[in-house]
Amino acid sequence: MSFVGRTDDGGREPVPTGVGFASLRNFRDLGGHSTGDGRVVASGRLYRSDSLGKLSDDDWVRFLDLRVGTVIDLRYPWEIARNGRVREADGLRYVNLSIEHRPYDQAEIDPDVDPWRHLADRYAEVASDGVVEIRAVLETIADADEPVVFHCASGKDRTGLIAALVLTLLGVSDEDIVADYALTENASAGLVADWRAANPGRVLRWPGYGRAPADVMWHVLSDVAAGYGSMTGYVADGLGMDTADLAARLRARLLSD
């Protein structure tokens, strides 16, 4: 399944991914986004995904063709033990950096709560709790010489937060960051189907499971701005990183003229 267009948020033009895997629901290339200085995020250098432990034999061959050098797995170690991880291969570096510290079961979220506010609050917990790991994720992406994939279970929440941080540092607009996040809406039905297949006999209580509407990321950007002034302010004051240096390294590696 590959995504060839955005949702209707903002009426923006589609950013093609050029990559499709039958065994994954939410894999895409972050290339194609324009930056404020007139450059473009280069294709084939940074990807986001749902769990690579799901790759079929045929898709594994296609994955190797991408010449990925580093996979960053954002899941808990117990998720990896239960559901598997990307296969080992010569030249493929695997890094597990679990950025979330307070597990919760999305399938059991109270249907009566404001769903998008609830998700944004969970992202705020990740941003607060996972400082050490998030810092390491950003450094790993900035230091990599070859293409990188970062992923969690569904490629939606933890992955969405990291994508927002990286795209911000690259100079991508908030509107495009939100639109990229909302592309996961195209995968929602498949994510629900995967959950049902993996949980026979359970009831999916929360109707928002697998969803990633633009409202969630707008909440996140607003919350971060209220607490730190901006996403770059969070990187500086929340993560304690040199934003100018980090942004320069990311842009040198990931942007194209």
HELIX and SHEET records of a PDB file:
HELIX    1   1 ASP A    9  GLY A   11  5                                   3    
HELIX    2   2 LEU A   52  LYS A   54  5                                   3    
HELIX    3   3 ASP A   57  ASP A   65  1                                   9    
HELIX    4   4 PRO A   77  ASN A   83  1                                   7    
HELIX    5   5 GLN A  106  GLU A  108  5                                   3    
HELIX    6   6 PRO A  115  ASP A  129  1                                  15    
HELIX    7   7 VAL A  131  ASP A  143  1                                  13    
HELIX    8   8 ARG A  158  LEU A  170  1                                  13    
HELIX    9   9 ASP A  174  ALA A  182  1                                   9    
HELIX   10  10 LEU A  183  ALA A  187  5                                   5    
HELIX   11  11 SER A  188  ALA A  198  1                                  11    
HELIX   12  12 ALA A  214  TYR A  228  1                                  15    
HELIX   13  13 MET A  231  GLY A  233  1                                   3    
HELIX   14  14 TYR A  234  GLY A  238  3                                   5    
HELIX   15  15 THR A  243  LEU A  254  1                                  12    
SHEET    1   A 5 ARG A  28  ASP A  29  0                                        
SHEET    2   A 5 LEU A  46  SER A  49 -1                                        
SHEET    3   A 5 VAL A 148  HIS A 151  1                                        
SHEET    4   A 5 THR A  70  ASP A  73  1                                        
SHEET    5   A 5 ARG A  93  ASN A  96  1                                        
SHEET    1   B 2 VAL A  40  VAL A  41  0                                        
SHEET    2   B 2 LEU A 255  SER A 256 -1                                        
END                                                                             
